[in-house]
Amino acid sequence: MDTYYVIGLMSGTSLDGLDVAYFRLTYKNENWIYNILNAETLPYDAALIDSLRDAETASGNSLIALDHTFGKYMGEQVKNFVSKYNLQPDFVASHGHTIFHQPEKNISLQIGNGAYLAAHAGLPVVCDFRTLDIALGGQGAPLVPIGDELLFKDYDYCLNLGGIANISFNYKGKRIAYDISACNMLLNTLANHAGLNYDEDGKLARSGKLDEQLLQSLNSPLYFTQPYPKSLGKEWALDNSLKTLEDSTASINDKLHTACHHIAQQIANSLHPADHKQRILATGGGAFNSYLIELLQQYAGSNYLIEVPSPELVSFKEALVFSFLGVLRWRNQVNSLQTVTGASRDSIGGAIYLG
């Protein structure tokens, strides 16, 4: 079988909702071809947002219960989605929602129990993509790069501007990828303080002024100069970048302005020197922030072209790639790269529930 119809599920740290998308993935002439057929982001209600936000401090019993409840919730959403569009998926690929990511402690927990998801969707499910890599000594992240390599090979770099900004690229014949810095976790938190869900087009950030001292503090953590493989979790952002912004007396607009400079500088620092045009595919919610994209182009320089694709791909690329990881797992093919995660070997990650 070389054509797969897959529903991909993604829940990010921004808590803006559950990405549900239906993809066709076809292997033809030694190339993978994707099509986005149907896609929606289903907003979370206030109670679920509170539960997911508070999960990291919940008791063990409460966290297990939320894992099951969230799995059931996702299964019900998939069932409704299938009915609404009259779909016939082969299986569901779910990333789940990350509660803990502490690779230095060999911990990465994504909730949204696969058995509950499969039972309530009535479909096979591929999930738990990170655990095997961690068991093999890796960071369990990032996992998207193999999708970048096989689905987006026309680009020199793939940049995801999600809750955390991460990048992947080929270097000396190997795929390299790592988390760069907190991104929308900073910008959305600041926008929330201004009474907004997010800073549309970076308008507030654009109106602010650069706080040099704050910028220096944001750029100071050792993480930024550490070699890869490396990855970030919400915990790091809370203890570092978000705390630095919280401690600052600058205005919200100035904080947003400075945070955008910080993010753009750190991304630009991740690019290798180039003597010819390099194409950078920018996706994730931050790609809609035109001020951030302008700053990134400014710091990257004229040899780098920042390309923002269709809004659909911007929003659903991660769901697409996890669907692709699910296809590779279904085919028993490698879907996690040791060059990216630092594991002892490449692996075929993911648990399968037949529903």
C-alpha positions as CSV (number, residue, x, y, z in Angstrom):
1,M,0.0,0.0,0.0
2,D,1.5,3.3,-1.0
3,T,-1.4,5.7,-0.4
4,Y,-2.7,6.5,3.1
5,Y,-5.5,8.6,4.4
6,V,-4.7,9.8,7.9
7,I,-6.3,12.1,10.5
8,G,-3.5,14.0,12.3
9,L,-4.1,15.6,15.7
10,M,-1.9,18.2,17.3
11,S,-2.3,20.2,20.5
12,G,0.3,22.9,21.1
13,T,1.6,24.8,24.1
14,S,-0.4,27.9,23.1
15,L,-3.6,26.1,24.1
16,D,-5.5,27.6,21.2
17,G,-7.3,24.4,20.4
18,L,-7.0,20.9,18.8
19,D,-5.7,20.8,15.2
20,V,-7.6,18.1,13.4
21,A,-6.7,17.5,9.7
22,Y,-7.3,14.8,7.1
23,F,-4.3,14.1,4.8
24,R,-3.6,11.9,1.8
25,L,0.0,10.7,1.8
26,T,1.3,8.9,-1.3
27,Y,4.7,7.3,-2.0
28,K,5.4,7.5,-5.7
29,N,8.7,7.3,-7.7
30,E,10.7,7.3,-4.4
31,N,9.0,10.6,-3.3
32,W,6.3,11.3,-0.7
33,I,3.5,13.6,-1.9
34,Y,1.0,15.1,0.6
35,N,-2.4,16.7,0.2
36,I,-4.4,18.5,2.9
37,L,-8.0,17.5,2.3
38,N,-9.9,18.8,5.3
39,A,-8.6,20.8,8.3
40,E,-10.0,22.6,11.4
41,T,-8.7,24.0,14.7
42,L,-11.3,23.2,17.4
43,P,-11.1,25.8,20.2
44,Y,-10.9,24.5,23.7
45,D,-13.4,25.7,26.2
46,A,-12.3,27.5,29.4
47,A,-12.5,24.5,31.6
48,L,-10.3,22.3,29.4
49,I,-7.8,25.1,29.0
50,D,-7.6,25.4,32.8
51,S,-7.2,21.6,33.2
52,L,-4.4,21.4,30.6
53,R,-2.6,24.5,32.0
54,D,-2.8,23.2,35.6
55,A,-1.8,19.6,34.7
56,E,1.8,20.0,35.6
57,T,1.0,20.6,39.2
58,A,-1.9,18.1,39.4
59,S,-1.8,15.0,41.6
60,G,-0.9,11.7,40.0
61,N,-4.5,10.5,40.2
62,S,-5.7,13.7,38.6
63,L,-3.1,13.6,35.8
64,I,-4.1,10.0,34.9
65,A,-7.7,11.0,34.9
66,L,-7.0,13.9,32.6
67,D,-5.0,11.7,30.3
68,H,-8.0,9.4,29.9
69,T,-10.5,12.3,29.7
70,F,-8.5,14.1,27.0
71,G,-8.1,10.9,25.0
72,K,-11.8,10.4,25.1
73,Y,-12.3,14.1,24.1
74,M,-10.0,13.7,21.1
75,G,-11.7,10.5,20.1
76,E,-15.1,12.2,20.1
77,Q,-13.8,15.1,18.1
78,V,-12.3,12.7,15.5
79,K,-15.6,10.8,15.3
80,N,-17.5,14.1,14.7
81,F,-14.9,15.3,12.1
82,V,-15.2,12.0,10.2
83,S,-19.0,12.2,10.2
84,K,-19.0,15.9,9.2
85,Y,-16.9,15.4,6.1
86,N,-17.9,11.7,5.4
87,L,-14.3,10.5,5.6
88,Q,-12.7,7.1,5.5
89,P,-9.4,7.3,7.3
90,D,-7.0,4.4,7.6
91,F,-5.9,5.5,11.1
92,V,-5.4,8.5,13.4
93,A,-1.9,9.9,14.2
94,S,-1.9,11.8,17.5
95,H,0.9,13.8,19.1
96,G,-1.1,14.5,22.2
97,H,-0.6,17.5,24.5
98,T,2.8,17.9,26.2
99,I,2.7,18.3,30.0
100,F,6.3,17.7,30.8
101,H,9.4,17.9,28.7
102,Q,12.6,17.5,30.8
103,P,15.1,15.6,28.6
104,E,17.9,16.0,31.1
105,K,15.7,13.8,33.4
106,N,14.6,11.5,30.6
107,I,11.1,12.8,30.9
108,S,8.6,13.8,28.2
109,L,4.9,13.3,28.8
110,Q,2.2,13.8,26.2
111,I,-1.4,13.1,27.4
112,G,-4.4,12.1,25.4
113,N,-4.5,8.3,26.1
114,G,-4.2,6.4,22.8
115,A,-6.5,3.6,24.0
116,Y,-9.2,6.0,25.0
117,L,-8.8,7.9,21.7
118,A,-9.0,4.7,19.6
119,A,-12.0,3.4,21.6
120,H,-14.0,6.7,21.2
121,A,-13.0,7.4,17.6
122,G,-13.6,3.8,16.5
123,L,-10.4,3.9,14.5
124,P,-6.8,2.6,14.8
125,V,-4.5,5.1,16.5
126,V,-0.7,5.7,16.3
127,C,0.6,7.8,19.3
128,D,3.3,8.0,21.9
129,F,6.0,8.9,19.4
130,R,8.6,10.1,21.8
131,T,9.1,7.4,24.5
132,L,11.2,4.9,22.5
133,D,13.7,7.6,21.5
134,I,14.1,8.7,25.2
135,A,14.6,5.1,26.2
136,L,17.4,5.0,23.7
137,G,19.1,7.9,25.3
138,G,17.6,10.6,23.1
139,Q,15.7,13.8,23.9
140,G,12.5,12.6,22.3
141,A,12.5,15.8,20.3
142,P,12.3,17.2,17.8
143,L,10.6,14.6,15.7
144,V,9.4,16.7,12.8
145,P,12.7,16.8,10.9
146,I,12.3,13.5,9.1
147,G,9.1,14.9,7.8
148,D,10.9,18.1,6.8
149,E,13.5,16.0,4.9
150,L,11.1,13.8,3.0
151,L,8.1,16.1,2.5
152,F,9.8,19.5,2.1
153,K,13.1,18.7,0.4
154,D,13.0,21.9,-1.8
155,Y,13.8,24.0,1.2
156,D,17.2,24.5,2.8
157,Y,15.7,25.1,6.3
158,C,12.3,24.3,7.9
159,L,11.4,26.7,10.7
160,N,8.5,26.2,13.0
161,L,7.3,29.2,14.9
162,G,5.1,27.5,17.5
163,G,5.0,27.8,21.2
164,I,8.7,27.1,20.9
165,A,10.7,28.0,17.7
166,N,12.6,25.1,16.2
167,I,14.6,24.5,13.0
168,S,15.8,21.6,10.9
169,F,18.2,21.5,8.0
170,N,20.8,19.2,6.3
171,Y,24.4,19.8,7.3
172,K,27.3,17.8,6.1
173,G,25.0,15.0,4.9
174,K,23.1,14.7,8.1
175,R,19.7,16.0,9.2
176,I,20.1,18.4,12.1
177,A,17.3,19.9,14.2
178,Y,16.8,21.5,17.6
179,D,14.7,23.9,19.6
180,I,15.9,27.5,19.3
181,S,13.9,29.5,21.8
182,A,10.5,30.1,23.3
183,C,8.3,31.9,20.7
184,N,4.6,32.1,20.8
185,M,4.7,31.1,24.5
186,L,6.3,34.6,25.1
187,L,4.3,36.6,22.6
188,N,0.8,35.1,23.4
189,T,1.5,35.4,27.2
190,L,2.3,39.1,26.7
191,A,-0.7,39.6,24.5
192,N,-2.9,37.9,27.1
193,H,-1.7,40.6,29.6
194,A,-3.1,43.2,27.1
195,G,-6.4,41.4,27.0
196,L,-5.8,39.7,23.7
197,N,-5.5,36.0,22.6
198,Y,-2.5,37.0,20.4
199,D,-0.9,40.0,18.9
200,E,-2.4,40.1,15.4
201,D,0.2,40.8,12.7
202,G,2.5,41.9,15.5
203,K,0.8,45.3,15.7
204,L,1.4,45.8,19.4
205,A,5.0,44.7,19.0
206,R,5.6,47.0,16.1
207,S,4.3,50.0,18.1
208,G,6.8,49.3,21.0
209,K,10.4,50.3,21.5
210,L,13.5,48.2,22.0
211,D,14.6,47.7,25.6
212,E,18.3,46.9,25.2
213,Q,18.7,45.8,28.8
214,L,15.8,43.4,28.5
215,L,17.0,42.1,25.2
216,Q,20.4,41.4,26.7
217,S,18.7,39.5,29.6
218,L,16.6,37.4,27.2
219,N,19.6,36.5,25.2
220,S,21.8,35.6,28.2
221,P,20.8,31.9,29.1
222,L,23.5,29.3,28.5
223,Y,21.0,27.2,26.4
224,F,21.5,29.5,23.4
225,T,25.2,28.7,23.1
226,Q,25.0,25.0,24.0
227,P,25.6,22.6,21.1
228,Y,22.8,20.5,19.6
229,P,21.1,18.0,20.1
230,K,19.0,20.1,22.5
231,S,15.3,20.7,23.1
232,L,13.2,23.0,25.3
233,G,10.1,22.5,27.4
234,K,7.5,24.8,28.9
235,E,9.3,24.5,32.2
236,W,12.5,26.1,30.8
237,A,10.5,29.0,29.4
238,L,8.7,29.6,32.7
239,D,12.0,29.7,34.6
240,N,13.9,31.7,32.0
241,S,12.4,33.8,29.3
242,L,8.9,34.3,30.8
243,K,10.4,35.1,34.2
244,T,12.7,37.7,32.6
245,L,9.8,39.3,30.9
246,E,7.7,39.2,34.1
247,D,10.5,40.8,36.1
248,S,10.8,43.7,33.6
249,T,9.1,47.0,34.2
250,A,8.8,47.8,30.5
251,S,5.4,48.3,28.9
252,I,3.6,45.4,27.3
253,N,4.2,46.8,23.8
254,D,7.9,47.3,24.6
255,K,8.2,43.8,25.9
256,L,6.5,42.4,22.8
257,H,8.8,44.5,20.6
258,T,11.9,43.3,22.4
259,A,10.8,39.7,22.6
260,C,10.3,39.7,18.8
261,H,13.9,41.0,18.4
262,H,15.1,38.3,20.8
263,I,13.4,35.5,18.8
264,A,14.5,36.8,15.4
265,Q,18.1,37.1,16.6
266,Q,18.2,33.6,18.0
267,I,16.8,32.2,14.8
268,A,19.3,34.1,12.7
269,N,22.1,32.8,14.9
270,S,21.0,29.3,14.0
271,L,21.6,29.8,10.3
272,H,24.8,28.7,8.7
273,P,26.8,31.2,6.6
274,A,25.7,31.1,3.0
275,D,27.2,32.5,-0.2
276,H,24.0,31.9,-2.2
277,K,20.3,32.1,-1.7
278,Q,18.8,29.8,0.9
279,R,15.1,29.1,1.2
280,I,13.5,29.0,4.6
281,L,10.0,27.6,5.0
282,A,8.3,29.3,8.0
283,T,5.2,27.7,9.5
284,G,3.4,27.7,12.9
285,G,1.4,30.5,14.4
286,G,4.3,32.9,14.6
287,A,4.5,32.9,10.7
288,F,1.3,35.0,10.8
289,N,3.1,37.7,12.8
290,S,4.3,39.9,10.0
291,Y,6.5,42.0,12.3
292,L,8.4,39.0,13.5
293,I,8.9,37.8,9.9
294,E,10.2,41.2,8.9
295,L,12.7,41.2,11.8
296,L,13.8,37.7,11.0
297,Q,14.4,38.7,7.3
298,Q,16.3,41.7,8.5
299,Y,18.6,39.7,10.9
300,A,19.0,36.8,8.5
301,G,20.2,39.0,5.6
302,S,19.7,39.0,1.9
303,N,21.1,35.5,1.3
304,Y,18.1,34.0,3.1
305,L,14.6,34.1,1.8
306,I,11.9,33.6,4.4
307,E,8.9,32.0,2.7
308,V,5.5,31.8,4.4
309,P,3.3,29.3,2.6
310,S,-0.5,29.0,2.4
311,P,-2.4,29.7,5.7
312,E,-3.5,26.0,5.7
313,L,0.1,24.7,5.6
314,V,1.2,27.3,8.2
315,S,-1.4,26.1,10.6
316,F,-1.4,22.4,10.0
317,K,2.1,21.4,9.1
318,E,2.8,19.8,12.5
319,A,-0.4,17.7,12.2
320,L,0.7,16.8,8.7
321,V,4.2,15.7,9.8
322,F,2.9,13.6,12.7
323,S,0.5,12.0,10.3
324,F,3.5,11.2,8.2
325,L,5.4,9.8,11.2
326,G,2.3,7.6,11.8
327,V,2.5,6.3,8.2
328,L,6.2,5.5,8.7
329,R,5.4,3.7,11.9
330,W,2.6,1.8,10.1
331,R,5.1,0.7,7.5
332,N,7.7,-0.2,10.2
333,Q,10.1,2.4,8.8
334,V,12.4,4.8,10.7
335,N,10.7,7.9,12.0
336,S,13.1,9.2,14.6
337,L,16.7,10.3,13.7
338,Q,19.6,9.9,16.2
339,T,21.4,12.8,14.5
340,V,18.5,15.0,15.7
341,T,17.7,13.6,19.1
342,G,21.0,12.3,20.3
343,A,19.7,8.7,20.8
344,S,21.9,5.7,20.4
345,R,20.3,4.8,17.1
346,D,17.5,5.7,14.7
347,S,14.2,4.1,15.7
348,I,10.6,3.4,14.8
349,G,8.6,5.2,17.4
350,G,4.9,5.0,18.2
351,A,2.4,2.8,19.9
352,I,-0.5,1.4,17.9
353,Y,-4.0,0.9,19.3
354,L,-6.4,-0.9,16.9
355,G,-9.6,0.5,18.5
